[in-house]
């Protein structure tokens, strides 16, 4: 029941009354938006720790710069393409240079905008995994514009807006496809065009392990991401209803993540003889990515299965891309791509009628719950259509950017490190000698 208290004054968001449920919904979603934006700190720590110290300042700085640019582009164009009111099943139109002053029906428009932007920025940060340690700064700038103005908003419109996949009943509660697969396919296009880092592969095709310089940074980054994911998934309920459904979403998220961490560690330990920390961290993230599509649609036991399979899958995917001679420094393709695909398809198997139809009201039950093959087909359709679109448009855009300004720094600049070559400073100045050369094996 909605409680209304007369204020005696007319306010723009309340139209003369206070709607407590409306305000609680707004507060919860805004907290979720803050948690999702704070996940960028996790990406900074993760990517910095997973790469070499000579690129540390660049990794951190370009993240802040591109998020700032993305905010302006999303306000100008991206929101209108994703959720503009005058569009069709393929694209949204309208609300460019968006002014969210007036209240929405369920949430303040301003809160909706900030929350949705936070997701767009996460997808962009995933894409940067394909650029790591060799991308030119102008390429980051130009690709940010294309990705936030067109690539991400189009996919968001198809599944979360008034698009054709939404019409088909595609289930992607918080973005295994919209956010993670879209970013991963952009990363794949980038890493193919940029080619491997110097020293990654030998002439015989064997791979060298270019270790990141700080595993503690990487671990802290994963923890920050895990915490932020409770806003990522939980606040995607877009409110605090009578059942506090956001708590259930957080619960399934927790179970899947734990399963991903455990199974990934056991898998690499059994197959390599070493309990590799990096693989375990990637498995933890894979569990988070996989449950993102299904956290509101599946029973607890299914959440554990989804996370466990993601934990094993990420190890196999990491080895696959290495054998294909694709250099993926932070394993974005495996963590966000392979696990994102699995998480999306999992709804077609495990979605329950009680949750999918009665609670969320999207699509129908999965194969194992009497829904037949239809939902699995819709999930497959969304993966194929969105994945191909994100890859092709990213590839073409990057080819154009390559012709205009280039994508990759020179060999000399890459050896020197992007901190010095792109910014004229160093993330770890105490490791610089008087001659301007780095010191230490990870320099």
C-alpha positions as CSV (number, residue, x, y, z in Angstrom):
1,X,0.0,0.0,0.0
2,X,1.3,3.5,-0.9
3,X,1.5,6.0,2.0
4,X,0.9,9.6,1.0
5,X,1.6,12.5,3.3
6,X,0.4,16.0,2.3
7,X,3.2,18.6,2.3
8,X,1.2,21.7,1.5
9,X,3.7,22.6,-1.2
10,X,4.2,21.5,-4.8
11,X,7.5,19.8,-5.5
12,X,8.6,18.8,-9.0
13,X,9.1,15.1,-8.1
14,X,6.2,14.6,-5.8
15,X,3.5,16.8,-7.3
16,X,2.4,17.9,-3.9
17,X,2.6,14.6,-2.0
18,X,5.3,12.3,-0.7
19,X,5.1,8.8,-2.0
20,X,7.2,6.8,0.4
21,X,7.3,3.7,-1.8
22,X,8.5,5.8,-4.7
23,X,11.2,7.4,-2.6
24,X,12.4,4.1,-1.2
25,X,12.6,2.7,-4.7
26,X,14.6,5.7,-5.8
27,X,16.9,5.4,-2.8
28,X,17.6,1.7,-3.4
29,X,18.3,2.1,-7.1
30,X,20.5,5.1,-6.5
31,X,22.5,3.1,-4.0
32,X,22.8,0.3,-6.6
33,X,24.0,2.9,-9.1
34,X,26.7,4.0,-6.7
35,X,27.8,0.4,-6.1
36,X,28.0,-0.2,-9.9
37,X,30.0,2.9,-10.5
38,X,32.3,1.9,-7.6
39,X,32.9,-1.3,-9.5
40,X,35.1,0.8,-11.8
41,X,37.5,0.9,-8.9
42,X,37.5,-2.9,-9.1
43,X,38.3,-2.8,-12.8
44,X,41.1,-0.3,-12.2
45,X,42.7,-2.6,-9.5
46,X,42.0,-5.8,-11.6
47,X,43.5,-4.5,-14.8
48,X,46.4,-2.7,-13.1
49,X,47.4,-5.8,-11.1
50,X,47.0,-8.0,-14.1
51,X,49.4,-6.0,-16.3
52,X,52.9,-4.7,-15.9
53,X,53.9,-1.8,-13.7
54,X,55.1,0.3,-16.6
55,X,51.5,0.7,-17.7
56,X,49.9,1.1,-14.2
57,X,49.2,4.9,-14.4
58,X,47.9,4.6,-17.9
59,X,45.4,1.8,-17.0
60,X,44.1,3.8,-14.0
61,X,43.9,7.2,-15.7
62,X,42.3,6.1,-19.0
63,X,39.5,4.4,-17.0
64,X,38.5,7.7,-15.4
65,X,38.9,9.7,-18.6
66,X,36.8,7.3,-20.6
67,X,34.1,7.1,-18.0
68,X,33.9,10.9,-18.0
69,X,33.6,11.0,-21.7
70,X,31.1,8.2,-21.7
71,X,28.8,10.1,-19.3
72,X,28.6,13.0,-21.8
73,X,28.1,10.8,-24.8
74,X,25.4,8.7,-23.0
75,X,23.6,12.0,-22.1
76,X,23.8,13.4,-25.6
77,X,23.0,10.2,-27.6
78,X,23.2,6.9,-25.9
79,X,20.2,7.1,-23.7
80,X,18.0,8.2,-26.6
81,X,19.1,5.3,-28.7
82,X,18.5,2.8,-25.9
83,X,15.3,4.2,-24.4
84,X,14.0,7.0,-26.6
85,X,10.2,7.0,-26.8
86,X,9.9,7.5,-30.6
87,X,11.7,4.4,-31.8
88,X,10.8,1.0,-33.1
89,X,11.7,-2.6,-32.5
90,X,15.3,-2.0,-33.8
91,X,16.3,1.4,-32.3
92,X,15.1,4.0,-29.8
93,X,14.8,7.7,-30.9
94,X,14.2,10.8,-28.9
95,X,15.3,12.2,-25.5
96,X,18.7,13.2,-26.9
97,X,20.5,15.6,-24.6
98,X,18.2,14.2,-22.0
99,X,16.6,16.4,-19.3
100,X,15.3,14.1,-16.6
101,X,13.9,16.9,-14.4
102,X,10.3,15.5,-14.3
103,X,9.5,12.4,-12.3
104,X,9.0,9.0,-14.0
105,X,6.2,6.6,-13.2
106,X,8.1,4.2,-11.0
107,X,11.5,6.0,-10.4
108,X,12.8,9.5,-10.8
109,X,14.0,9.8,-14.4
110,X,17.4,11.1,-13.1
111,X,17.9,8.0,-11.0
112,X,17.0,5.7,-13.9
113,X,19.5,7.6,-16.1
114,X,22.4,7.3,-13.6
115,X,21.7,3.6,-13.0
116,X,21.5,2.8,-16.7
117,X,24.7,4.8,-17.4
118,X,26.6,2.9,-14.8
119,X,25.9,-0.4,-16.7
120,X,27.0,1.2,-20.0
121,X,30.3,2.3,-18.4
122,X,30.9,-1.3,-17.1
123,X,30.4,-2.7,-20.6
124,X,32.9,-0.1,-21.9
125,X,35.5,-1.1,-19.2
126,X,35.2,-4.7,-20.3
127,X,35.9,-3.7,-23.9
128,X,39.2,-2.1,-22.7
129,X,40.5,-5.6,-21.9
130,X,41.3,-6.1,-25.6
131,X,43.4,-2.9,-25.7
132,X,45.5,-3.5,-22.6
133,X,49.2,-2.6,-22.7
134,X,49.3,-1.6,-26.4
135,X,46.3,0.6,-27.3
136,X,46.9,4.3,-28.2
137,X,45.0,6.9,-26.1
138,X,43.3,8.5,-29.2
139,X,41.8,5.1,-30.0
140,X,40.3,4.9,-26.5
141,X,38.7,8.3,-27.0
142,X,37.2,7.6,-30.4
143,X,36.0,4.1,-29.6
144,X,34.3,5.3,-26.4
145,X,32.2,7.6,-28.6
146,X,31.1,4.8,-30.9
147,X,30.5,2.3,-28.2
148,X,28.5,4.5,-25.9
149,X,26.6,6.3,-28.7
150,X,25.7,3.2,-30.8
151,X,26.9,-0.3,-29.9
152,X,25.9,-0.6,-26.3
153,X,22.6,1.4,-26.6
154,X,21.4,-0.7,-29.5
155,X,21.8,-4.0,-27.6
156,X,20.2,-2.4,-24.5
157,X,17.2,-1.3,-26.6
158,X,16.8,-4.8,-28.1
159,X,16.6,-6.6,-24.7
160,X,15.8,-4.0,-22.0
161,X,13.9,-1.4,-24.1
162,X,11.1,-1.8,-26.6
163,X,13.2,-4.0,-29.0
164,X,12.5,-7.1,-30.8
165,X,14.3,-9.4,-28.4
166,X,12.2,-8.0,-25.5
167,X,9.2,-8.8,-27.6
168,X,10.4,-12.4,-28.0
169,X,10.8,-12.7,-24.2
170,X,14.6,-12.6,-23.9
171,X,15.6,-13.1,-20.2
172,X,18.7,-11.1,-19.2
173,X,17.9,-9.7,-15.8
174,X,21.0,-7.6,-15.2
175,X,23.1,-8.0,-18.3
176,X,25.1,-11.2,-19.0
177,X,24.4,-10.4,-22.7
178,X,23.6,-6.7,-22.7
179,X,26.6,-5.7,-20.6
180,X,29.1,-8.5,-20.5
181,X,28.9,-10.2,-23.9
182,X,28.7,-6.8,-25.6
183,X,31.9,-5.6,-24.0
184,X,33.6,-8.9,-24.6
185,X,32.9,-8.9,-28.3
186,X,34.2,-5.4,-28.6
187,X,37.3,-6.6,-26.7
188,X,37.6,-9.5,-29.2
189,X,37.6,-7.2,-32.2
190,X,40.2,-5.0,-30.5
191,X,42.6,-7.8,-29.6
192,X,42.4,-9.3,-33.1
193,X,43.2,-5.9,-34.8
194,X,45.8,-4.9,-32.3
195,X,47.6,-8.3,-32.4
196,X,49.4,-9.8,-29.4
197,X,51.8,-7.9,-27.1
198,X,55.5,-8.1,-27.8
199,X,56.8,-11.3,-26.4
200,X,53.5,-13.1,-25.8
201,X,54.0,-15.8,-28.4
202,X,57.1,-17.5,-29.7
203,X,57.9,-18.3,-33.4
204,X,56.7,-21.9,-32.8
205,X,53.4,-20.7,-31.6
206,X,53.9,-21.5,-27.9
207,X,52.8,-18.8,-25.4
208,X,54.8,-17.0,-22.8
209,X,53.1,-16.1,-19.5
210,X,53.4,-12.3,-19.2
211,X,52.6,-12.0,-15.5
212,X,50.8,-9.0,-14.0
213,X,52.9,-7.1,-11.5
214,X,50.6,-7.2,-8.4
215,X,48.3,-10.1,-7.5
216,X,47.1,-8.4,-4.4
217,X,45.8,-5.5,-6.5
218,X,44.0,-8.1,-8.7
219,X,42.5,-9.8,-5.7
220,X,41.3,-6.6,-4.2
221,X,39.8,-5.7,-7.6
222,X,37.8,-8.9,-7.7
223,X,36.5,-8.3,-4.1
224,X,35.4,-4.8,-5.0
225,X,33.6,-6.1,-8.1
226,X,31.9,-8.9,-6.0
227,X,30.6,-6.3,-3.5
228,X,29.5,-4.0,-6.3
229,X,27.7,-6.8,-8.0
230,X,25.1,-6.8,-5.3
231,X,24.1,-3.4,-6.6
232,X,24.5,-4.6,-10.2
233,X,22.1,-7.5,-9.8
234,X,20.1,-6.6,-6.7
235,X,19.2,-3.0,-7.8
236,X,18.1,-4.4,-11.2
237,X,14.8,-5.2,-9.4
238,X,14.3,-1.4,-9.8
239,X,12.6,-1.2,-6.4
240,X,11.8,-2.6,-3.0
241,X,8.5,-4.5,-3.4
242,X,6.6,-6.2,-0.6
243,X,8.6,-9.4,-0.9
244,X,12.0,-7.6,-0.9
245,X,12.9,-9.6,-4.0
246,X,16.2,-7.9,-4.3
247,X,17.3,-10.0,-1.3
248,X,16.6,-13.2,-3.3
249,X,18.5,-11.8,-6.3
250,X,21.5,-11.1,-4.0
251,X,21.2,-14.6,-2.5
252,X,21.5,-16.4,-5.9
253,X,24.3,-14.1,-6.9
254,X,26.2,-15.1,-3.7
255,X,25.7,-18.8,-4.3
256,X,26.8,-18.8,-7.9
257,X,29.9,-16.7,-7.2
258,X,31.0,-19.0,-4.4
259,X,30.6,-22.0,-6.7
260,X,32.6,-20.3,-9.5
261,X,35.5,-19.6,-7.1
262,X,35.6,-23.2,-5.7
263,X,35.2,-25.0,-9.0
264,X,37.8,-22.9,-10.9
265,X,40.4,-23.4,-8.2
266,X,39.8,-27.2,-8.1
267,X,39.8,-27.4,-11.9
268,X,43.2,-25.7,-12.4
269,X,44.6,-27.6,-9.4
270,X,43.5,-30.9,-10.8
271,X,44.7,-30.2,-14.4
272,X,47.9,-28.3,-13.7
273,X,49.0,-29.5,-10.3
274,X,49.0,-25.9,-9.0
275,X,46.2,-24.1,-7.2
276,X,46.6,-21.0,-9.4
277,X,45.2,-17.8,-7.8
278,X,44.7,-16.0,-11.0
279,X,42.4,-18.7,-12.4
280,X,40.5,-18.8,-9.2
281,X,39.9,-15.1,-9.4
282,X,38.7,-15.4,-13.0
283,X,36.4,-18.2,-11.9
284,X,34.9,-16.0,-9.2
285,X,34.2,-13.3,-11.8
286,X,32.8,-15.9,-14.2
287,X,30.3,-17.0,-11.6
288,X,29.2,-13.4,-11.2
289,X,28.9,-12.9,-14.9
290,X,27.0,-16.1,-15.5
291,X,24.4,-15.5,-12.8
292,X,23.8,-12.0,-13.9
293,X,21.2,-13.0,-16.5
294,X,19.5,-15.6,-14.4
295,X,19.7,-14.3,-10.8
296,X,16.0,-13.5,-10.7
297,X,14.8,-16.5,-12.7
298,X,16.3,-19.6,-11.1
299,X,16.2,-21.7,-7.9
300,X,19.1,-21.8,-5.5
301,X,20.4,-25.2,-6.6
302,X,20.4,-24.0,-10.2
303,X,22.4,-20.9,-9.2
304,X,25.1,-23.2,-7.8
305,X,25.2,-25.2,-11.0
306,X,25.4,-22.1,-13.1
307,X,28.3,-20.7,-11.1
308,X,30.1,-24.1,-11.0
309,X,29.9,-24.6,-14.7
310,X,31.1,-21.0,-15.3
311,X,34.1,-21.7,-13.0
312,X,35.2,-24.7,-15.1
313,X,34.3,-23.1,-18.4
314,X,36.5,-20.0,-17.8
315,X,39.6,-22.2,-17.4
316,X,38.9,-24.1,-20.7
317,X,38.1,-20.8,-22.4
318,X,41.4,-19.2,-21.3
319,X,43.4,-22.1,-22.7
320,X,41.4,-22.0,-25.9
321,X,42.0,-18.4,-26.7
322,X,45.7,-18.8,-25.9
323,X,45.9,-21.8,-28.4
324,X,44.2,-19.6,-31.0
325,X,47.0,-17.0,-30.4
326,X,44.6,-14.4,-29.2
327,X,46.3,-12.3,-26.5
328,X,43.7,-11.4,-23.9
329,X,45.7,-9.8,-21.0
330,X,42.9,-9.7,-18.4
331,X,40.9,-12.6,-19.8
332,X,37.9,-10.5,-20.7
333,X,36.9,-12.9,-23.5
334,X,36.7,-15.8,-21.1
335,X,35.3,-14.1,-18.0
336,X,32.8,-11.9,-19.7
337,X,32.3,-13.5,-23.1
338,X,32.2,-17.3,-22.5
339,X,30.6,-17.0,-19.1
340,X,28.2,-14.3,-20.4
341,X,27.0,-16.7,-23.1
342,X,26.6,-19.6,-20.7
343,X,24.7,-17.4,-18.2
344,X,22.3,-16.3,-20.9
345,X,21.7,-19.8,-22.2
346,X,21.2,-21.1,-18.7
347,X,17.9,-19.3,-18.4
348,X,16.6,-21.5,-21.2
349,X,17.3,-24.5,-19.0
350,X,16.7,-23.4,-15.4
351,X,14.2,-20.5,-15.4
352,X,11.2,-21.4,-13.3
353,X,7.6,-20.4,-14.0
354,X,7.2,-19.1,-10.5
355,X,10.0,-16.6,-10.9
356,X,10.2,-15.9,-14.7
357,X,6.4,-15.6,-15.3
358,X,4.8,-14.8,-12.0
359,X,7.5,-12.7,-10.3
360,X,9.5,-11.0,-13.1
361,X,7.0,-11.4,-15.9
362,X,9.6,-12.0,-18.7
363,X,9.5,-15.0,-21.1
364,X,8.6,-18.4,-19.8
365,X,10.0,-21.4,-17.9
366,X,13.1,-23.2,-19.1
367,X,13.5,-26.7,-20.5
368,X,14.0,-28.4,-17.1
369,X,10.9,-26.7,-15.7
370,X,8.4,-27.8,-18.3
371,X,8.7,-24.8,-20.6
372,X,10.0,-26.7,-23.6
373,X,12.6,-25.5,-26.0
374,X,11.2,-22.0,-26.8
375,X,13.0,-20.0,-24.1
376,X,16.3,-21.8,-24.8
377,X,15.9,-20.8,-28.5
378,X,15.1,-17.1,-27.5
379,X,18.2,-17.1,-25.3
380,X,20.3,-18.5,-28.1
381,X,18.9,-15.9,-30.5
382,X,19.8,-13.1,-28.2
383,X,23.4,-14.3,-27.8
384,X,23.9,-14.8,-31.5
385,X,22.3,-11.5,-32.7
386,X,23.8,-9.3,-30.0
387,X,27.3,-11.0,-30.1
388,X,27.6,-10.7,-33.9
389,X,26.3,-7.1,-33.9
390,X,28.7,-6.0,-31.2
391,X,31.7,-7.7,-32.9
392,X,31.0,-6.5,-36.4
393,X,30.3,-2.9,-35.6
394,X,33.3,-2.8,-33.2
395,X,35.5,-4.3,-35.8
396,X,34.5,-1.9,-38.5
397,X,34.7,1.1,-36.1
398,X,38.2,0.1,-35.1
399,X,39.3,-0.4,-38.7
400,X,38.2,3.2,-39.3
401,X,39.9,4.5,-36.2
402,X,43.1,2.6,-37.2
403,X,43.0,4.4,-40.6
404,X,42.5,7.8,-38.9
405,X,44.8,7.8,-35.9
406,X,46.1,4.2,-35.5
407,X,45.3,1.7,-32.8
408,X,48.6,0.5,-31.4
409,X,51.6,2.3,-30.0
410,X,55.0,1.8,-31.7
411,X,57.3,-1.1,-30.6
412,X,59.5,1.4,-28.8
413,X,56.6,2.9,-26.9
414,X,55.3,-0.5,-25.9
415,X,58.7,-1.5,-24.6
416,X,59.0,1.8,-22.7
417,X,55.5,1.5,-21.3
418,X,52.4,3.5,-21.8
419,X,52.9,5.6,-18.7
420,X,55.9,7.3,-20.2
421,X,55.1,7.1,-23.9
422,X,51.4,8.3,-23.6
423,X,51.5,10.5,-20.5
424,X,55.0,11.5,-19.8
425,X,54.9,10.3,-16.2
426,X,55.1,7.0,-14.4
427,X,52.7,5.2,-12.1
428,X,55.5,4.1,-9.8
429,X,58.0,7.0,-9.9
430,X,60.2,5.5,-7.2
431,X,61.1,2.8,-9.7
432,X,62.6,5.2,-12.1
433,X,66.4,5.7,-12.4
434,X,68.1,9.0,-13.2
435,X,68.5,7.8,-16.8
436,X,64.7,7.5,-17.2
437,X,64.7,3.7,-17.4
438,X,62.5,1.4,-15.3
439,X,63.9,-1.0,-12.8
440,X,62.8,-4.4,-11.7
441,X,61.8,-7.5,-13.6
442,X,58.3,-6.3,-14.2
443,X,59.3,-2.9,-15.6
